Amino acid sequence: MVNTDSHWVIVGGVLGALSLPYLLLYAIGNGELLSLLVLAALLVALALLYRIHDTLSRIEAELVED
């Protein structure tokens, strides 16, 4: 059986979720372009982690059915 709950996906999601409010406050408070770019990169990384986890979960569900 394939395990899709990779510890890297979980760690990345938790760290991203924890750092998001701080980056958002810093980026809005200072209005620096670099801060806004870092925030955008973090959001893209979180979206990719979610898509990877979702895709692996669907593959696992199909394998379990067979």
FIDO-230826 format. One record per residue (C-alpha): x, y, z. Coordinates in steps of 0.001 Angstrom, whole numbers, padded with zeros to 6 digits, always signed. Each point is the difference from the previous one (the first is absolute). Example, Ala and Ser with C-alpha at 12.3 -4.5 7.8 and 13.67 -1.06 7.14 Angstrom:
2
+012300-004500+007800+001370+003440-000660
***
This chain:
66
+000000+000000+000000+001298+003446-000915+000205+002617+002751-000677+003507-001321+000315+001730+003370+003619+000847-000675+001640+001699+002948+001471+002639-002332-003457+001001-001244-001286+000237+003555+003059+001923+001275-000126+002391-002962-003681+000674+000497+000377+000630+003729+003036+002264-000378-001648+001917-002817-003192+000450+001979+001941+001185+003057+002126+002503-001914-002792+001378-002189-001492+002487+002516+003417+001425+000875+001008+000435-003632-003351+001557-000820+000265+002541+002832+003601+000809-000903-000712+000360-003719-003049+002204+000494+001588+002044+002793+003207+000777-001865-001337-000129-003540+003259-001408-001310-000127-001669-003378+002360-002772+001087-002260-000855+002945-003017-000188-002274+001911-002246-002413+001015-002319+002845-003619-000150+001118-001145-000831-003531+002668-002722-000280-001150-001497+003294-003613-000083-001153+001012-001685-003258+002060-002576+001914-002933-000760+002299-002309-000385-002989+002447-002407-001639+000310-002046+003197-003781-000247+000177-000262-001079-003649+002711-002634+000446-001676-001393+003100-003417+000004-001684+001336-001776-003084+001800-002627+002064-003126-000575+002085-002074-000609-003131+002609-002423-001349+000035-001837+003324-003798-000250-000010+000072-001514-003489+002679-002510+000999-001936-001058+003094-003123-000639-002105+001916-002380-002282
***
